[in-house]
């Protein structure tokens, strides 16, 4: 179940459309953690940005955005503050989720952009990645080295006409930064009936820099992913390729 909390009006909305007023222990705990969260990596969309004049591009963007629309949520407005979604995406997730991933790559983020959904009920972000290395490839949607691919993640920021910034994010998730080099675990799985099964979503990942490893996401203390925070890049990649060697045919 996915729980969406619109902070400010204190309305909790579940994926089944049930609504209740009040607080929630999980959301309250996460809100406390995220007070110190750095949202500067979250791309910003302009609420007033016009749609493309090209019908094909416009239709493609609308189709992609509908995956992130939520019919149970009110459209984002000047009264909106924060949209916080709770899901169990990282529950029982291993530190190296190779089997859960359609592809595992290493690459550099060269651009990022946020988009408001067609119904203006959500925000999602896209990242352009130059692929340096492929640890696991997707046989149905093959990736090539030294090419650019686009990966997605739920959440982002939108700038309202007044200049106010509305923020949307999923519990324990962060965004990769432009210019950063990452080991990314990519999936096609997305909880929507409108998913094409071809788009790549970031399941999780690790930032690689100066030979060291930093977590992309913000799992709770004790999560398997935290074992690699601050370790050497060589140790992480050695474990990754050993795991792939054991699990691959």
Biotite code that builds the C-alpha atoms (Angstrom):
import biotite.structure as struc

atoms = struc.array([
    struc.Atom([0.000, 0.000, 0.000], chain_id="A", res_id=1, res_name="UNK", atom_name="CA", element="C"),
    struc.Atom([1.142, 3.515, -0.762], chain_id="A", res_id=2, res_name="UNK", atom_name="CA", element="C"),
    struc.Atom([0.153, 6.251, 1.649], chain_id="A", res_id=3, res_name="UNK", atom_name="CA", element="C"),
    struc.Atom([0.253, 9.850, 0.456], chain_id="A", res_id=4, res_name="UNK", atom_name="CA", element="C"),
    struc.Atom([0.330, 12.678, 2.962], chain_id="A", res_id=5, res_name="UNK", atom_name="CA", element="C"),
    struc.Atom([-0.353, 16.247, 1.924], chain_id="A", res_id=6, res_name="UNK", atom_name="CA", element="C"),
    struc.Atom([1.437, 18.171, 4.656], chain_id="A", res_id=7, res_name="UNK", atom_name="CA", element="C"),
    struc.Atom([-0.284, 21.375, 5.636], chain_id="A", res_id=8, res_name="UNK", atom_name="CA", element="C"),
    struc.Atom([-3.866, 20.174, 5.397], chain_id="A", res_id=9, res_name="UNK", atom_name="CA", element="C"),
    struc.Atom([-3.052, 16.893, 7.189], chain_id="A", res_id=10, res_name="UNK", atom_name="CA", element="C"),
    struc.Atom([-5.031, 14.660, 4.863], chain_id="A", res_id=11, res_name="UNK", atom_name="CA", element="C"),
    struc.Atom([-3.784, 11.081, 4.475], chain_id="A", res_id=12, res_name="UNK", atom_name="CA", element="C"),
    struc.Atom([-4.756, 9.359, 1.231], chain_id="A", res_id=13, res_name="UNK", atom_name="CA", element="C"),
    struc.Atom([-4.229, 5.654, 0.574], chain_id="A", res_id=14, res_name="UNK", atom_name="CA", element="C"),
    struc.Atom([-3.939, 4.029, -2.820], chain_id="A", res_id=15, res_name="UNK", atom_name="CA", element="C"),
    struc.Atom([-7.476, 2.681, -2.307], chain_id="A", res_id=16, res_name="UNK", atom_name="CA", element="C"),
    struc.Atom([-8.901, 6.165, -2.001], chain_id="A", res_id=17, res_name="UNK", atom_name="CA", element="C"),
    struc.Atom([-9.769, 5.989, 1.692], chain_id="A", res_id=18, res_name="UNK", atom_name="CA", element="C"),
    struc.Atom([-9.260, 9.260, 3.515], chain_id="A", res_id=19, res_name="UNK", atom_name="CA", element="C"),
    struc.Atom([-8.742, 10.011, 7.173], chain_id="A", res_id=20, res_name="UNK", atom_name="CA", element="C"),
    struc.Atom([-7.777, 13.064, 9.167], chain_id="A", res_id=21, res_name="UNK", atom_name="CA", element="C"),
    struc.Atom([-5.057, 13.134, 11.794], chain_id="A", res_id=22, res_name="UNK", atom_name="CA", element="C"),
    struc.Atom([-1.490, 11.957, 12.161], chain_id="A", res_id=23, res_name="UNK", atom_name="CA", element="C"),
    struc.Atom([0.245, 8.730, 11.232], chain_id="A", res_id=24, res_name="UNK", atom_name="CA", element="C"),
    struc.Atom([3.112, 7.202, 13.195], chain_id="A", res_id=25, res_name="UNK", atom_name="CA", element="C"),
    struc.Atom([5.162, 6.315, 10.121], chain_id="A", res_id=26, res_name="UNK", atom_name="CA", element="C"),
    struc.Atom([4.635, 9.678, 8.422], chain_id="A", res_id=27, res_name="UNK", atom_name="CA", element="C"),
    struc.Atom([5.366, 11.578, 11.638], chain_id="A", res_id=28, res_name="UNK", atom_name="CA", element="C"),
    struc.Atom([8.595, 9.637, 12.136], chain_id="A", res_id=29, res_name="UNK", atom_name="CA", element="C"),
    struc.Atom([9.646, 10.230, 8.542], chain_id="A", res_id=30, res_name="UNK", atom_name="CA", element="C"),
    struc.Atom([8.779, 13.924, 8.694], chain_id="A", res_id=31, res_name="UNK", atom_name="CA", element="C"),
    struc.Atom([11.070, 14.269, 11.694], chain_id="A", res_id=32, res_name="UNK", atom_name="CA", element="C"),
    struc.Atom([13.908, 12.600, 9.801], chain_id="A", res_id=33, res_name="UNK", atom_name="CA", element="C"),
    struc.Atom([13.311, 14.675, 6.683], chain_id="A", res_id=34, res_name="UNK", atom_name="CA", element="C"),
    struc.Atom([13.459, 18.036, 8.476], chain_id="A", res_id=35, res_name="UNK", atom_name="CA", element="C"),
    struc.Atom([17.213, 17.798, 7.997], chain_id="A", res_id=36, res_name="UNK", atom_name="CA", element="C"),
    struc.Atom([16.995, 16.195, 4.552], chain_id="A", res_id=37, res_name="UNK", atom_name="CA", element="C"),
    struc.Atom([18.708, 18.112, 1.763], chain_id="A", res_id=38, res_name="UNK", atom_name="CA", element="C"),
    struc.Atom([16.179, 18.601, -1.038], chain_id="A", res_id=39, res_name="UNK", atom_name="CA", element="C"),
    struc.Atom([18.521, 20.695, -3.179], chain_id="A", res_id=40, res_name="UNK", atom_name="CA", element="C"),
    struc.Atom([19.077, 17.718, -5.474], chain_id="A", res_id=41, res_name="UNK", atom_name="CA", element="C"),
    struc.Atom([15.383, 17.589, -6.350], chain_id="A", res_id=42, res_name="UNK", atom_name="CA", element="C"),
    struc.Atom([14.795, 19.065, -9.835], chain_id="A", res_id=43, res_name="UNK", atom_name="CA", element="C"),
    struc.Atom([12.376, 21.980, -10.117], chain_id="A", res_id=44, res_name="UNK", atom_name="CA", element="C"),
    struc.Atom([9.530, 22.271, -12.627], chain_id="A", res_id=45, res_name="UNK", atom_name="CA", element="C"),
    struc.Atom([7.784, 25.542, -13.457], chain_id="A", res_id=46, res_name="UNK", atom_name="CA", element="C"),
    struc.Atom([4.041, 25.325, -12.820], chain_id="A", res_id=47, res_name="UNK", atom_name="CA", element="C"),
    struc.Atom([3.386, 27.719, -15.704], chain_id="A", res_id=48, res_name="UNK", atom_name="CA", element="C"),
    struc.Atom([5.602, 25.989, -18.273], chain_id="A", res_id=49, res_name="UNK", atom_name="CA", element="C"),
    struc.Atom([3.713, 25.574, -21.560], chain_id="A", res_id=50, res_name="UNK", atom_name="CA", element="C"),
    struc.Atom([3.331, 22.175, -23.169], chain_id="A", res_id=51, res_name="UNK", atom_name="CA", element="C"),
    struc.Atom([5.284, 21.340, -26.310], chain_id="A", res_id=52, res_name="UNK", atom_name="CA", element="C"),
    struc.Atom([3.768, 22.601, -29.550], chain_id="A", res_id=53, res_name="UNK", atom_name="CA", element="C"),
    struc.Atom([4.732, 19.287, -31.173], chain_id="A", res_id=54, res_name="UNK", atom_name="CA", element="C"),
    struc.Atom([1.683, 16.950, -30.901], chain_id="A", res_id=55, res_name="UNK", atom_name="CA", element="C"),
    struc.Atom([3.836, 13.796, -30.798], chain_id="A", res_id=56, res_name="UNK", atom_name="CA", element="C"),
    struc.Atom([6.091, 15.113, -28.038], chain_id="A", res_id=57, res_name="UNK", atom_name="CA", element="C"),
    struc.Atom([3.094, 16.446, -26.126], chain_id="A", res_id=58, res_name="UNK", atom_name="CA", element="C"),
    struc.Atom([1.269, 13.103, -26.314], chain_id="A", res_id=59, res_name="UNK", atom_name="CA", element="C"),
    struc.Atom([4.367, 11.187, -25.190], chain_id="A", res_id=60, res_name="UNK", atom_name="CA", element="C"),
    struc.Atom([4.897, 13.511, -22.223], chain_id="A", res_id=61, res_name="UNK", atom_name="CA", element="C"),
    struc.Atom([1.258, 13.289, -21.181], chain_id="A", res_id=62, res_name="UNK", atom_name="CA", element="C"),
    struc.Atom([1.314, 9.494, -21.375], chain_id="A", res_id=63, res_name="UNK", atom_name="CA", element="C"),
    struc.Atom([4.411, 9.363, -19.194], chain_id="A", res_id=64, res_name="UNK", atom_name="CA", element="C"),
    struc.Atom([3.031, 11.864, -16.704], chain_id="A", res_id=65, res_name="UNK", atom_name="CA", element="C"),
    struc.Atom([-0.244, 9.989, -16.247], chain_id="A", res_id=66, res_name="UNK", atom_name="CA", element="C"),
    struc.Atom([1.686, 7.221, -14.496], chain_id="A", res_id=67, res_name="UNK", atom_name="CA", element="C"),
    struc.Atom([2.315, 9.632, -11.646], chain_id="A", res_id=68, res_name="UNK", atom_name="CA", element="C"),
    struc.Atom([-1.142, 11.219, -11.527], chain_id="A", res_id=69, res_name="UNK", atom_name="CA", element="C"),
    struc.Atom([-3.313, 10.321, -8.531], chain_id="A", res_id=70, res_name="UNK", atom_name="CA", element="C"),
    struc.Atom([-7.072, 10.619, -8.990], chain_id="A", res_id=71, res_name="UNK", atom_name="CA", element="C"),
    struc.Atom([-7.552, 10.680, -5.222], chain_id="A", res_id=72, res_name="UNK", atom_name="CA", element="C"),
    struc.Atom([-5.375, 13.767, -4.741], chain_id="A", res_id=73, res_name="UNK", atom_name="CA", element="C"),
    struc.Atom([-6.414, 17.378, -5.230], chain_id="A", res_id=74, res_name="UNK", atom_name="CA", element="C"),
    struc.Atom([-4.408, 19.290, -7.870], chain_id="A", res_id=75, res_name="UNK", atom_name="CA", element="C"),
    struc.Atom([-1.307, 21.080, -6.619], chain_id="A", res_id=76, res_name="UNK", atom_name="CA", element="C"),
    struc.Atom([-2.029, 24.742, -5.932], chain_id="A", res_id=77, res_name="UNK", atom_name="CA", element="C"),
    struc.Atom([-0.679, 27.749, -4.074], chain_id="A", res_id=78, res_name="UNK", atom_name="CA", element="C"),
    struc.Atom([-2.167, 26.212, -0.919], chain_id="A", res_id=79, res_name="UNK", atom_name="CA", element="C"),
    struc.Atom([-0.052, 23.069, -1.302], chain_id="A", res_id=80, res_name="UNK", atom_name="CA", element="C"),
    struc.Atom([3.088, 22.666, 0.751], chain_id="A", res_id=81, res_name="UNK", atom_name="CA", element="C"),
    struc.Atom([4.535, 19.154, 0.700], chain_id="A", res_id=82, res_name="UNK", atom_name="CA", element="C"),
    struc.Atom([3.381, 15.835, -0.728], chain_id="A", res_id=83, res_name="UNK", atom_name="CA", element="C"),
    struc.Atom([4.895, 12.930, 1.175], chain_id="A", res_id=84, res_name="UNK", atom_name="CA", element="C"),
    struc.Atom([4.336, 9.367, -0.086], chain_id="A", res_id=85, res_name="UNK", atom_name="CA", element="C"),
    struc.Atom([4.900, 6.334, 2.111], chain_id="A", res_id=86, res_name="UNK", atom_name="CA", element="C"),
    struc.Atom([5.612, 2.958, 0.522], chain_id="A", res_id=87, res_name="UNK", atom_name="CA", element="C"),
    struc.Atom([7.407, -0.229, 1.509], chain_id="A", res_id=88, res_name="UNK", atom_name="CA", element="C"),
    struc.Atom([9.798, -0.082, -1.468], chain_id="A", res_id=89, res_name="UNK", atom_name="CA", element="C"),
    struc.Atom([12.892, -0.719, 0.693], chain_id="A", res_id=90, res_name="UNK", atom_name="CA", element="C"),
    struc.Atom([11.408, -3.375, 2.994], chain_id="A", res_id=91, res_name="UNK", atom_name="CA", element="C"),
    struc.Atom([13.456, -6.589, 2.616], chain_id="A", res_id=92, res_name="UNK", atom_name="CA", element="C"),
    struc.Atom([15.466, -4.904, -0.143], chain_id="A", res_id=93, res_name="UNK", atom_name="CA", element="C"),
    struc.Atom([19.015, -6.325, -0.191], chain_id="A", res_id=94, res_name="UNK", atom_name="CA", element="C"),
    struc.Atom([22.052, -4.079, -0.319], chain_id="A", res_id=95, res_name="UNK", atom_name="CA", element="C"),
    struc.Atom([22.693, -5.200, -3.907], chain_id="A", res_id=96, res_name="UNK", atom_name="CA", element="C"),
    struc.Atom([19.241, -5.829, -5.424], chain_id="A", res_id=97, res_name="UNK", atom_name="CA", element="C"),
    struc.Atom([20.502, -7.419, -8.630], chain_id="A", res_id=98, res_name="UNK", atom_name="CA", element="C"),
    struc.Atom([17.638, -9.897, -8.946], chain_id="A", res_id=99, res_name="UNK", atom_name="CA", element="C"),
    struc.Atom([15.076, -7.120, -8.451], chain_id="A", res_id=100, res_name="UNK", atom_name="CA", element="C"),
    struc.Atom([16.682, -5.039, -11.221], chain_id="A", res_id=101, res_name="UNK", atom_name="CA", element="C"),
    struc.Atom([16.117, -5.151, -14.955], chain_id="A", res_id=102, res_name="UNK", atom_name="CA", element="C"),
    struc.Atom([19.515, -3.502, -15.430], chain_id="A", res_id=103, res_name="UNK", atom_name="CA", element="C"),
    struc.Atom([22.456, -2.429, -13.291], chain_id="A", res_id=104, res_name="UNK", atom_name="CA", element="C"),
    struc.Atom([24.671, 0.338, -14.649], chain_id="A", res_id=105, res_name="UNK", atom_name="CA", element="C"),
    struc.Atom([27.377, 2.803, -13.706], chain_id="A", res_id=106, res_name="UNK", atom_name="CA", element="C"),
    struc.Atom([27.092, 6.253, -15.217], chain_id="A", res_id=107, res_name="UNK", atom_name="CA", element="C"),
    struc.Atom([27.240, 10.006, -14.823], chain_id="A", res_id=108, res_name="UNK", atom_name="CA", element="C"),
    struc.Atom([24.159, 12.189, -14.397], chain_id="A", res_id=109, res_name="UNK", atom_name="CA", element="C"),
    struc.Atom([24.418, 14.947, -17.004], chain_id="A", res_id=110, res_name="UNK", atom_name="CA", element="C"),
    struc.Atom([20.981, 16.539, -16.675], chain_id="A", res_id=111, res_name="UNK", atom_name="CA", element="C"),
    struc.Atom([17.862, 16.463, -14.535], chain_id="A", res_id=112, res_name="UNK", atom_name="CA", element="C"),
    struc.Atom([14.382, 17.857, -14.940], chain_id="A", res_id=113, res_name="UNK", atom_name="CA", element="C"),
    struc.Atom([11.106, 17.728, -13.002], chain_id="A", res_id=114, res_name="UNK", atom_name="CA", element="C"),
    struc.Atom([7.639, 17.574, -14.519], chain_id="A", res_id=115, res_name="UNK", atom_name="CA", element="C"),
    struc.Atom([4.158, 18.272, -13.240], chain_id="A", res_id=116, res_name="UNK", atom_name="CA", element="C"),
    struc.Atom([1.672, 15.522, -14.124], chain_id="A", res_id=117, res_name="UNK", atom_name="CA", element="C"),
    struc.Atom([-1.156, 16.216, -16.621], chain_id="A", res_id=118, res_name="UNK", atom_name="CA", element="C"),
    struc.Atom([-3.710, 16.286, -13.791], chain_id="A", res_id=119, res_name="UNK", atom_name="CA", element="C"),
    struc.Atom([-1.357, 18.463, -11.719], chain_id="A", res_id=120, res_name="UNK", atom_name="CA", element="C"),
    struc.Atom([-1.654, 16.031, -8.802], chain_id="A", res_id=121, res_name="UNK", atom_name="CA", element="C"),
    struc.Atom([1.965, 14.885, -8.742], chain_id="A", res_id=122, res_name="UNK", atom_name="CA", element="C"),
    struc.Atom([5.570, 15.622, -9.647], chain_id="A", res_id=123, res_name="UNK", atom_name="CA", element="C"),
    struc.Atom([8.149, 13.289, -11.156], chain_id="A", res_id=124, res_name="UNK", atom_name="CA", element="C"),
    struc.Atom([11.784, 13.682, -12.184], chain_id="A", res_id=125, res_name="UNK", atom_name="CA", element="C"),
    struc.Atom([13.866, 12.466, -15.106], chain_id="A", res_id=126, res_name="UNK", atom_name="CA", element="C"),
    struc.Atom([17.646, 12.089, -15.206], chain_id="A", res_id=127, res_name="UNK", atom_name="CA", element="C"),
    struc.Atom([19.837, 11.715, -18.262], chain_id="A", res_id=128, res_name="UNK", atom_name="CA", element="C"),
    struc.Atom([22.699, 9.280, -17.659], chain_id="A", res_id=129, res_name="UNK", atom_name="CA", element="C"),
    struc.Atom([25.803, 8.640, -19.750], chain_id="A", res_id=130, res_name="UNK", atom_name="CA", element="C"),
    struc.Atom([26.471, 4.936, -19.291], chain_id="A", res_id=131, res_name="UNK", atom_name="CA", element="C"),
    struc.Atom([30.089, 4.064, -18.463], chain_id="A", res_id=132, res_name="UNK", atom_name="CA", element="C"),
    struc.Atom([29.658, 0.420, -17.516], chain_id="A", res_id=133, res_name="UNK", atom_name="CA", element="C"),
    struc.Atom([26.935, -2.232, -17.537], chain_id="A", res_id=134, res_name="UNK", atom_name="CA", element="C"),
    struc.Atom([26.937, -4.844, -14.799], chain_id="A", res_id=135, res_name="UNK", atom_name="CA", element="C"),
    struc.Atom([23.599, -6.334, -15.835], chain_id="A", res_id=136, res_name="UNK", atom_name="CA", element="C"),
    struc.Atom([21.775, -5.585, -19.063], chain_id="A", res_id=137, res_name="UNK", atom_name="CA", element="C"),
    struc.Atom([18.103, -5.764, -19.877], chain_id="A", res_id=138, res_name="UNK", atom_name="CA", element="C"),
    struc.Atom([17.612, -8.323, -22.669], chain_id="A", res_id=139, res_name="UNK", atom_name="CA", element="C"),
    struc.Atom([14.310, -6.750, -23.709], chain_id="A", res_id=140, res_name="UNK", atom_name="CA", element="C"),
    struc.Atom([15.566, -3.149, -23.671], chain_id="A", res_id=141, res_name="UNK", atom_name="CA", element="C"),
    struc.Atom([19.350, -3.418, -24.149], chain_id="A", res_id=142, res_name="UNK", atom_name="CA", element="C"),
    struc.Atom([21.560, -0.562, -22.975], chain_id="A", res_id=143, res_name="UNK", atom_name="CA", element="C"),
    struc.Atom([24.822, 0.314, -24.733], chain_id="A", res_id=144, res_name="UNK", atom_name="CA", element="C"),
    struc.Atom([27.990, 1.710, -23.185], chain_id="A", res_id=145, res_name="UNK", atom_name="CA", element="C"),
    struc.Atom([28.774, 5.372, -23.949], chain_id="A", res_id=146, res_name="UNK", atom_name="CA", element="C"),
    struc.Atom([25.144, 6.112, -24.746], chain_id="A", res_id=147, res_name="UNK", atom_name="CA", element="C"),
    struc.Atom([22.631, 8.269, -22.894], chain_id="A", res_id=148, res_name="UNK", atom_name="CA", element="C"),
    struc.Atom([19.566, 6.825, -21.228], chain_id="A", res_id=149, res_name="UNK", atom_name="CA", element="C"),
    struc.Atom([16.765, 8.453, -19.260], chain_id="A", res_id=150, res_name="UNK", atom_name="CA", element="C"),
    struc.Atom([15.806, 7.167, -15.818], chain_id="A", res_id=151, res_name="UNK", atom_name="CA", element="C"),
    struc.Atom([12.869, 8.277, -13.686], chain_id="A", res_id=152, res_name="UNK", atom_name="CA", element="C"),
    struc.Atom([11.902, 8.711, -10.065], chain_id="A", res_id=153, res_name="UNK", atom_name="CA", element="C"),
    struc.Atom([8.716, 9.775, -8.333], chain_id="A", res_id=154, res_name="UNK", atom_name="CA", element="C"),
    struc.Atom([8.965, 13.198, -6.702], chain_id="A", res_id=155, res_name="UNK", atom_name="CA", element="C"),
    struc.Atom([10.541, 16.573, -7.345], chain_id="A", res_id=156, res_name="UNK", atom_name="CA", element="C"),
    struc.Atom([9.755, 20.235, -6.832], chain_id="A", res_id=157, res_name="UNK", atom_name="CA", element="C"),
    struc.Atom([7.466, 22.676, -8.628], chain_id="A", res_id=158, res_name="UNK", atom_name="CA", element="C"),
    struc.Atom([7.699, 26.459, -8.599], chain_id="A", res_id=159, res_name="UNK", atom_name="CA", element="C"),
    struc.Atom([4.296, 28.103, -8.345], chain_id="A", res_id=160, res_name="UNK", atom_name="CA", element="C"),
    struc.Atom([3.472, 31.447, -10.073], chain_id="A", res_id=161, res_name="UNK", atom_name="CA", element="C"),
    struc.Atom([3.984, 33.210, -6.716], chain_id="A", res_id=162, res_name="UNK", atom_name="CA", element="C"),
    struc.Atom([7.497, 31.760, -6.472], chain_id="A", res_id=163, res_name="UNK", atom_name="CA", element="C"),
    struc.Atom([6.523, 29.290, -3.758], chain_id="A", res_id=164, res_name="UNK", atom_name="CA", element="C"),
    struc.Atom([8.152, 25.850, -4.049], chain_id="A", res_id=165, res_name="UNK", atom_name="CA", element="C"),
    struc.Atom([5.991, 22.764, -3.551], chain_id="A", res_id=166, res_name="UNK", atom_name="CA", element="C"),
    struc.Atom([7.909, 19.593, -2.708], chain_id="A", res_id=167, res_name="UNK", atom_name="CA", element="C"),
    struc.Atom([7.039, 15.961, -3.389], chain_id="A", res_id=168, res_name="UNK", atom_name="CA", element="C"),
    struc.Atom([9.028, 12.922, -2.252], chain_id="A", res_id=169, res_name="UNK", atom_name="CA", element="C"),
    struc.Atom([8.821, 9.249, -1.279], chain_id="A", res_id=170, res_name="UNK", atom_name="CA", element="C"),
    struc.Atom([9.943, 8.015, 2.119], chain_id="A", res_id=171, res_name="UNK", atom_name="CA", element="C"),
    struc.Atom([13.623, 7.079, 2.354], chain_id="A", res_id=172, res_name="UNK", atom_name="CA", element="C"),
    struc.Atom([14.293, 8.151, -1.254], chain_id="A", res_id=173, res_name="UNK", atom_name="CA", element="C"),
    struc.Atom([16.630, 10.847, -2.531], chain_id="A", res_id=174, res_name="UNK", atom_name="CA", element="C"),
    struc.Atom([17.571, 12.116, -5.970], chain_id="A", res_id=175, res_name="UNK", atom_name="CA", element="C"),
    struc.Atom([20.907, 11.770, -7.782], chain_id="A", res_id=176, res_name="UNK", atom_name="CA", element="C"),
    struc.Atom([22.770, 15.017, -8.334], chain_id="A", res_id=177, res_name="UNK", atom_name="CA", element="C"),
    struc.Atom([23.862, 16.418, -11.664], chain_id="A", res_id=178, res_name="UNK", atom_name="CA", element="C"),
    struc.Atom([27.530, 15.704, -12.298], chain_id="A", res_id=179, res_name="UNK", atom_name="CA", element="C"),
    struc.Atom([27.529, 12.742, -9.925], chain_id="A", res_id=180, res_name="UNK", atom_name="CA", element="C"),
    struc.Atom([28.661, 9.256, -10.879], chain_id="A", res_id=181, res_name="UNK", atom_name="CA", element="C"),
    struc.Atom([26.387, 6.472, -9.679], chain_id="A", res_id=182, res_name="UNK", atom_name="CA", element="C"),
    struc.Atom([25.893, 2.756, -9.526], chain_id="A", res_id=183, res_name="UNK", atom_name="CA", element="C"),
    struc.Atom([22.176, 2.492, -10.328], chain_id="A", res_id=184, res_name="UNK", atom_name="CA", element="C"),
    struc.Atom([19.809, -0.428, -9.962], chain_id="A", res_id=185, res_name="UNK", atom_name="CA", element="C"),
    struc.Atom([17.061, 0.085, -12.538], chain_id="A", res_id=186, res_name="UNK", atom_name="CA", element="C"),
    struc.Atom([13.646, -1.502, -12.784], chain_id="A", res_id=187, res_name="UNK", atom_name="CA", element="C"),
    struc.Atom([10.571, -1.402, -15.003], chain_id="A", res_id=188, res_name="UNK", atom_name="CA", element="C"),
    struc.Atom([8.266, -2.091, -12.085], chain_id="A", res_id=189, res_name="UNK", atom_name="CA", element="C"),
    struc.Atom([5.949, 0.787, -11.260], chain_id="A", res_id=190, res_name="UNK", atom_name="CA", element="C"),
    struc.Atom([2.664, 0.647, -9.383], chain_id="A", res_id=191, res_name="UNK", atom_name="CA", element="C"),
    struc.Atom([0.380, 1.886, -12.124], chain_id="A", res_id=192, res_name="UNK", atom_name="CA", element="C"),
    struc.Atom([-1.788, 0.406, -14.850], chain_id="A", res_id=193, res_name="UNK", atom_name="CA", element="C"),
    struc.Atom([-0.421, 2.951, -17.313], chain_id="A", res_id=194, res_name="UNK", atom_name="CA", element="C"),
    struc.Atom([3.177, 1.717, -17.213], chain_id="A", res_id=195, res_name="UNK", atom_name="CA", element="C"),
    struc.Atom([4.595, 0.761, -20.592], chain_id="A", res_id=196, res_name="UNK", atom_name="CA", element="C"),
    struc.Atom([7.128, -1.687, -19.158], chain_id="A", res_id=197, res_name="UNK", atom_name="CA", element="C"),
    struc.Atom([9.937, 0.012, -21.075], chain_id="A", res_id=198, res_name="UNK", atom_name="CA", element="C"),
    struc.Atom([10.789, 3.052, -18.968], chain_id="A", res_id=199, res_name="UNK", atom_name="CA", element="C"),
    struc.Atom([13.600, 2.689, -16.435], chain_id="A", res_id=200, res_name="UNK", atom_name="CA", element="C"),
    struc.Atom([12.991, 3.697, -12.819], chain_id="A", res_id=201, res_name="UNK", atom_name="CA", element="C"),
    struc.Atom([15.643, 4.060, -10.152], chain_id="A", res_id=202, res_name="UNK", atom_name="CA", element="C"),
    struc.Atom([15.158, 1.315, -7.585], chain_id="A", res_id=203, res_name="UNK", atom_name="CA", element="C"),
    struc.Atom([18.143, 2.519, -5.545], chain_id="A", res_id=204, res_name="UNK", atom_name="CA", element="C"),
    struc.Atom([21.840, 3.214, -6.017], chain_id="A", res_id=205, res_name="UNK", atom_name="CA", element="C"),
    struc.Atom([25.174, 4.386, -4.680], chain_id="A", res_id=206, res_name="UNK", atom_name="CA", element="C"),
    struc.Atom([27.171, 7.514, -5.471], chain_id="A", res_id=207, res_name="UNK", atom_name="CA", element="C"),
    struc.Atom([30.777, 6.850, -6.435], chain_id="A", res_id=208, res_name="UNK", atom_name="CA", element="C"),
    struc.Atom([33.424, 9.537, -5.954], chain_id="A", res_id=209, res_name="UNK", atom_name="CA", element="C"),
    struc.Atom([37.090, 9.759, -4.950], chain_id="A", res_id=210, res_name="UNK", atom_name="CA", element="C"),
    struc.Atom([37.124, 6.002, -4.536], chain_id="A", res_id=211, res_name="UNK", atom_name="CA", element="C"),
    struc.Atom([34.451, 6.148, -1.840], chain_id="A", res_id=212, res_name="UNK", atom_name="CA", element="C"),
    struc.Atom([30.799, 5.102, -1.688], chain_id="A", res_id=213, res_name="UNK", atom_name="CA", element="C"),
    struc.Atom([27.862, 7.212, -0.509], chain_id="A", res_id=214, res_name="UNK", atom_name="CA", element="C"),
    struc.Atom([24.252, 6.135, -0.298], chain_id="A", res_id=215, res_name="UNK", atom_name="CA", element="C"),
    struc.Atom([21.857, 7.580, -2.845], chain_id="A", res_id=216, res_name="UNK", atom_name="CA", element="C"),
    struc.Atom([18.888, 6.986, -0.573], chain_id="A", res_id=217, res_name="UNK", atom_name="CA", element="C"),
    struc.Atom([18.173, 7.453, 3.134], chain_id="A", res_id=218, res_name="UNK", atom_name="CA", element="C"),
    struc.Atom([17.311, 4.012, 4.548], chain_id="A", res_id=219, res_name="UNK", atom_name="CA", element="C"),
    struc.Atom([16.726, 3.620, 8.251], chain_id="A", res_id=220, res_name="UNK", atom_name="CA", element="C"),
    struc.Atom([19.711, 2.639, 10.432], chain_id="A", res_id=221, res_name="UNK", atom_name="CA", element="C"),
    struc.Atom([20.447, -1.062, 10.178], chain_id="A", res_id=222, res_name="UNK", atom_name="CA", element="C"),
    struc.Atom([19.173, -1.450, 6.629], chain_id="A", res_id=223, res_name="UNK", atom_name="CA", element="C"),
    struc.Atom([21.457, -3.717, 4.517], chain_id="A", res_id=224, res_name="UNK", atom_name="CA", element="C"),
    struc.Atom([22.351, -0.790, 2.221], chain_id="A", res_id=225, res_name="UNK", atom_name="CA", element="C"),
    struc.Atom([24.003, 1.125, 5.054], chain_id="A", res_id=226, res_name="UNK", atom_name="CA", element="C"),
    struc.Atom([26.864, -1.398, 5.199], chain_id="A", res_id=227, res_name="UNK", atom_name="CA", element="C"),
    struc.Atom([28.367, 0.182, 2.081], chain_id="A", res_id=228, res_name="UNK", atom_name="CA", element="C"),
    struc.Atom([28.155, 3.810, 3.179], chain_id="A", res_id=229, res_name="UNK", atom_name="CA", element="C"),
    struc.Atom([31.710, 5.134, 3.392], chain_id="A", res_id=230, res_name="UNK", atom_name="CA", element="C"),
    struc.Atom([33.318, 1.953, 2.092], chain_id="A", res_id=231, res_name="UNK", atom_name="CA", element="C"),
    struc.Atom([35.641, 1.829, -0.891], chain_id="A", res_id=232, res_name="UNK", atom_name="CA", element="C"),
    struc.Atom([34.310, 1.772, -4.433], chain_id="A", res_id=233, res_name="UNK", atom_name="CA", element="C"),
    struc.Atom([36.449, -1.276, -5.200], chain_id="A", res_id=234, res_name="UNK", atom_name="CA", element="C"),
    struc.Atom([34.893, -3.239, -2.311], chain_id="A", res_id=235, res_name="UNK", atom_name="CA", element="C"),
    struc.Atom([31.359, -2.424, -3.462], chain_id="A", res_id=236, res_name="UNK", atom_name="CA", element="C"),
    struc.Atom([32.013, -3.317, -7.095], chain_id="A", res_id=237, res_name="UNK", atom_name="CA", element="C"),
    struc.Atom([33.881, -6.477, -6.136], chain_id="A", res_id=238, res_name="UNK", atom_name="CA", element="C"),
    struc.Atom([30.857, -7.652, -4.132], chain_id="A", res_id=239, res_name="UNK", atom_name="CA", element="C"),
    struc.Atom([28.523, -6.656, -6.974], chain_id="A", res_id=240, res_name="UNK", atom_name="CA", element="C"),
    struc.Atom([30.344, -8.590, -9.701], chain_id="A", res_id=241, res_name="UNK", atom_name="CA", element="C"),
    struc.Atom([30.842, -11.602, -7.449], chain_id="A", res_id=242, res_name="UNK", atom_name="CA", element="C"),
    struc.Atom([27.100, -11.657, -6.790], chain_id="A", res_id=243, res_name="UNK", atom_name="CA", element="C"),
    struc.Atom([26.283, -11.335, -10.476], chain_id="A", res_id=244, res_name="UNK", atom_name="CA", element="C"),
    struc.Atom([28.703, -14.158, -11.288], chain_id="A", res_id=245, res_name="UNK", atom_name="CA", element="C"),
    struc.Atom([26.933, -16.406, -8.770], chain_id="A", res_id=246, res_name="UNK", atom_name="CA", element="C"),
    struc.Atom([23.394, -15.591, -9.877], chain_id="A", res_id=247, res_name="UNK", atom_name="CA", element="C"),
    struc.Atom([23.830, -15.351, -13.660], chain_id="A", res_id=248, res_name="UNK", atom_name="CA", element="C"),
    struc.Atom([23.396, -18.434, -15.888], chain_id="A", res_id=249, res_name="UNK", atom_name="CA", element="C"),
])
